[in-house]
Amino acid sequence: MIAQPYQLYVERKDRARNMARYYAMSIDANLFGELCLTRRWGRIGSKGQTLIHHFEREQDAVALFLDLTRQKRARGYRTRLANQRI
């Protein structure tokens, strides 16, 4: 059982480079009770790609979640504002 919900959605936009990317993550339990960190990324408006990591311990899933969050923030990904446009 997950102690609290872990979800992240960030975007990186640069008009000069025609860049409009998103990155999303969440930690959830699957049907078998395993903890899964689901990562989705791609161009905004597209289906993108998905990668799922399976974990036995919540601490391991949270550690990867936080590490990936730091990496994305360092690369310029930011939380999308409601009235922000590309």
HELIX and SHEET records of a PDB file:
HELIX    1   1 ARG A   15  ARG A   17  5                                   3    
HELIX    2   2 GLU A   58  ALA A   74  1                                  17    
SHEET    1   A 4 TYR A   6  ASP A  14  0                                        
SHEET    2   A 4 MET A  19  ALA A  29 -1                                        
SHEET    3   A 4 LEU A  35  ARG A  43 -1                                        
SHEET    4   A 4 GLN A  49  PHE A  55 -1                                        
END                                                                             
